[in-house]
Amino acid sequence: MNGVIAVRVLLVADTGVTALVPAVRIVAGMLAQGTSLPAISLMSVSSTDRNIAAPGPNRRVSERVQVTVLAASYSAAKAIIRAVRAAAADRMPAIDGLTDVTVHTDSAGPDFLDEETGIHMQSQDFRVSFNEAR
């Protein structure tokens, strides 16, 4: 979950992202049903601790975070995902309780359309690495 927080901090601090999606609709976890569009959901996909002998007080963690954009049009979803990549790729944010935080892009997901609701979706994964207290 710390990786999710790190990516969210980057997104809500970036005016390119918040010009397209208000910070209150950039959410860690599932979006509430009925959330206005556009919106962004951040979810942890996987997390791995690096196990080493005599590890000391910290552990190195690598977490995959999925950022999913939901928008009313395809062009809006694409514009938002471009802003998300620009805001979070290749960054080293300062996050309380973590050290040596790095954020890099991982895989991008396919284009989705929920035909029933008309919601366009696009996802981008980020690989977030950090040290946390044991």
C-alpha positions as MATLAB code, in Angstrom:
seq = 'MNGVIAVRVLLVADTGVTALVPAVRIVAGMLAQGTSLPAISLMSVSSTDRNIAAPGPNRRVSERVQVTVLAASYSAAKAIIRAVRAAAADRMPAIDGLTDVTVHTDSAGPDFLDEETGIHMQSQDFRVSFNEAR';
ca = [
       0.000    0.000    0.000;
       2.950    2.360    0.486;
       3.600    2.271   -3.256;
       0.025    3.372   -3.859;
       0.532    6.311   -1.505;
       3.774    7.288   -3.275;
       2.134    7.348   -6.711;
      -0.921    9.211   -5.410;
       1.328   11.879   -3.840;
       2.938   12.420   -7.252;
      -0.379   12.592   -9.097;
      -2.162   15.031   -6.766;
       0.926   17.300   -6.692;
       1.029   17.559  -10.481;
      -1.006   20.395  -11.999;
      -1.065   18.622  -15.367;
      -3.006   15.757  -13.767;
      -5.216   17.823  -11.445;
      -6.189   20.123  -14.330;
      -7.814   17.035  -15.871;
      -8.942   15.149  -12.740;
      -9.669   16.858   -9.393;
      -7.495   15.542   -6.542;
     -10.604   14.308   -4.680;
     -11.245   11.879   -7.561;
      -7.706   10.430   -7.470;
      -8.379    7.587   -5.070;
      -6.332    4.850   -3.405;
      -8.468    1.740   -3.798;
     -11.804    1.199   -5.472;
     -13.824    4.166   -6.659;
     -17.189    4.563   -5.014;
     -20.110    3.696   -7.253;
     -21.487    6.839   -8.849;
     -18.157    8.709   -8.769;
     -18.178   11.516  -11.334;
     -15.882   11.206  -14.326;
     -13.073   11.588  -14.980;
     -11.531    9.691  -12.082;
      -8.391    7.735  -11.229;
      -8.128    4.598   -9.097;
      -4.806    3.342   -7.691;
      -4.437   -0.277   -6.602;
      -1.578   -2.466   -5.418;
      -1.103   -5.405   -7.784;
       1.806   -7.128   -6.057;
       4.561   -6.490   -3.543;
       7.847   -8.275   -2.902;
      10.208   -7.863    0.054;
      13.872   -8.473   -0.556;
      14.950  -11.054    1.996;
      18.608  -10.826    2.932;
      20.688  -12.282    5.744;
      21.221   -9.883    8.704;
      18.779   -7.404    7.172;
      19.017   -4.594    9.706;
      16.180   -2.268   10.635;
      14.809   -1.771    7.096;
      13.607   -3.951    4.267;
      13.637   -3.162    0.536;
      10.212   -3.491   -1.066;
       9.210   -3.470   -4.714;
       5.513   -2.878   -5.329;
       3.596   -2.871   -8.600;
       0.888   -0.206   -8.594;
      -1.865   -0.033  -11.203;
      -3.294    3.366  -12.064;
      -6.635    3.105  -13.862;
      -8.155    6.126  -15.583;
     -11.908    6.266  -16.148;
     -13.299    8.905  -18.509;
     -16.345    9.730  -20.611;
     -14.409    9.625  -23.895;
     -11.480    7.790  -25.423;
      -9.579   11.007  -26.071;
     -10.042   12.132  -22.454;
      -8.774    8.783  -21.127;
      -5.694    9.003  -23.372;
      -4.954   12.607  -22.333;
      -5.213   11.708  -18.651;
      -3.018    8.613  -18.941;
      -0.359   10.728  -20.727;
      -0.486   13.221  -17.845;
      -0.255   10.375  -15.304;
       2.860    8.963  -17.007;
       4.485   12.394  -17.137;
       3.719   13.047  -13.465;
       4.911    9.751  -11.993;
       7.530    8.214  -14.299;
      11.151    8.209  -13.152;
      10.538   10.104   -9.906;
      12.000    9.936   -6.406;
       9.287   11.371   -4.131;
       9.744   12.110   -0.428;
       7.220    9.964    1.464;
       6.884   10.005    5.264;
       8.085    6.740    6.798;
       9.887    5.545    3.647;
      13.384    6.100    2.290;
      15.002    5.754   -1.117;
      11.659    5.808   -2.967;
      11.795    5.396   -6.735;
       8.906    5.243   -9.198;
       9.277    3.917  -12.748;
       6.784    2.941  -15.418;
       5.970   -0.712  -15.878;
       3.492   -2.123  -18.392;
       0.541   -0.231  -19.842;
      -2.820   -1.936  -20.024;
      -5.193   -2.225  -22.959;
      -7.970    0.178  -23.872;
     -11.301   -0.779  -22.315;
     -14.821    0.421  -22.945;
     -17.736   -0.514  -20.724;
     -20.395   -0.402  -23.435;
     -23.244   -0.380  -20.935;
     -22.043    2.767  -19.137;
     -19.926    4.328  -21.902;
     -16.925    4.569  -19.571;
     -13.519    4.464  -21.285;
     -10.688    2.973  -19.226;
      -6.920    2.882  -19.587;
      -4.357    1.586  -17.116;
      -0.677    2.154  -16.466;
       1.417    0.143  -14.033;
       4.281    1.623  -12.041;
       7.094   -0.173  -10.230;
       7.639    1.537   -6.858;
      10.686    0.583   -4.789;
      11.385    1.806   -1.267;
      12.898    1.006    2.105;
      10.527    0.636    5.037;
      11.037   -0.169    8.709;
      10.735   -3.848    9.638;
];
